[in-house]
Amino acid sequence: MTREDLACHCGCGTNKAQDLLWQMIQKMEEVAGSQEASSGTRCLSYNRKFGSEDTSSHIPGWAVDVRVKDNHHRWQIITAAILAGFNRIEANAGFENYRCLNPKCRRKGAFRPWVHLDCDPAKPKETIF
């Protein structure tokens, strides 16, 4: 993963990836190997398209979603993330056709699963959701 991979995927160019986040990603990749970011920094408009809250850790650049290939890969990412110091982790739904249950969410159909990692200093620590 490169720091440029953490830019907003809507194409606006926003990239507020915090230095601490980038350092932790590098430490995680030392253990788990190179990973693919499915989402890094998000501008407010793009974040709202997902139905995500305006308080999302992606907006100020404290979070990354890492694409997951299978359940073993998910385990490797989470283990490496904990060793790298991430203290907020979300392991999303399985590999079936996933429907976003948030009524604001505009995602349709199947999409690839991810693991959300963040180090947002304003949010509760040592949390898996």
C-alpha positions in Angstrom: 0.0 0.0 0.0 1.2 3.5 -0.7 0.3 6.7 1.0 -1.4 7.8 -2.2 -3.7 4.7 -1.9 -5.2 6.5 1.1 -6.6 9.4 -0.9 -10.4 9.7 -1.3 -11.6 7.2 -3.9 -14.2 9.7 -5.4 -11.4 11.4 -7.3 -11.4 14.7 -5.4 -7.8 14.2 -4.3 -8.4 14.6 -0.6 -5.8 12.8 1.4 -5.6 13.7 5.1 -3.9 10.4 6.1 -2.4 11.1 9.5 1.3 10.3 10.0 0.5 7.9 12.9 -1.9 6.0 10.7 0.7 5.6 7.9 3.3 4.5 10.4 1.0 1.8 11.8 0.1 0.6 8.3 3.8 0.2 7.5 4.3 -1.8 10.7 1.3 -4.0 9.9 2.6 -4.7 6.4 6.0 -5.7 7.9 4.1 -8.6 9.5 1.3 -9.3 7.0 2.9 -8.2 3.8 1.6 -5.6 1.3 -2.2 -4.9 1.6 -4.8 -3.2 -0.6 -6.7 -0.2 0.8 -10.4 -0.3 -0.2 -10.9 3.1 1.6 -8.7 5.6 3.3 -9.4 9.3 3.7 -12.9 10.2 2.5 -14.2 13.7 1.8 -17.5 14.4 3.5 -19.6 14.1 0.3 -18.1 10.6 -0.5 -18.5 9.5 3.1 -22.2 10.4 3.0 -22.7 8.3 -0.1 -21.8 5.3 2.0 -24.4 6.3 4.6 -21.6 6.7 7.1 -21.7 9.2 9.9 -20.1 12.6 9.7 -18.0 11.6 12.7 -16.3 8.8 10.7 -12.6 8.4 11.4 -12.0 8.3 7.6 -12.8 12.0 7.2 -9.9 13.3 9.4 -7.5 10.6 8.1 -7.4 8.3 11.1 -8.8 5.1 9.4 -8.2 2.7 6.6 -10.3 -0.2 5.3 -8.1 -3.1 4.1 -9.5 -5.5 1.4 -9.9 -9.1 2.6 -9.3 -12.2 0.4 -10.6 -14.9 2.7 -11.1 -15.6 6.4 -7.5 -16.6 6.9 -6.4 -13.4 5.4 -8.8 -11.5 7.7 -7.0 -13.3 10.7 -3.6 -12.2 9.4 -4.6 -8.6 8.9 -6.2 -8.4 12.4 -3.2 -10.1 14.1 -0.7 -7.8 12.3 -2.9 -4.7 13.0 -2.9 -5.4 16.8 0.9 -6.0 16.7 1.2 -2.6 14.9 -0.7 -0.9 17.6 -4.2 -0.4 16.0 -6.7 -0.3 18.9 -10.0 0.1 16.9 -10.9 -2.7 14.5 -14.0 -3.7 12.6 -14.2 -7.1 10.9 -17.2 -6.7 8.6 -19.6 -9.4 7.4 -18.7 -12.6 5.6 -18.2 -13.3 2.0 -21.8 -13.8 0.9 -23.7 -11.1 -0.9 -23.6 -8.4 1.8 -26.4 -5.9 2.2 -25.6 -2.7 4.0 -28.2 -2.5 6.8 -27.8 1.2 7.4 -30.9 2.8 5.8 -28.8 5.7 4.6 -26.4 3.4 2.7 -26.5 3.5 -1.1 -24.3 0.4 -1.7 -26.1 -2.2 -3.7 -25.3 -5.9 -4.3 -22.2 -7.8 -3.5 -18.9 -6.2 -2.7 -15.6 -7.3 -1.3 -15.2 -7.5 2.5 -12.7 -5.5 4.4 -11.2 -4.9 7.8 -11.5 -1.4 9.2 -8.5 -0.2 11.2 -8.2 3.1 13.0 -6.2 4.9 15.6 -8.6 7.9 16.1 -7.5 9.6 19.4 -11.1 10.9 19.9 -12.8 7.5 19.9 -12.9 4.6 22.5 -9.8 2.4 22.5 -9.4 -1.3 22.5 -12.6 -1.9 20.5 -13.6 -4.5 18.0 -16.9 -3.8 16.3 
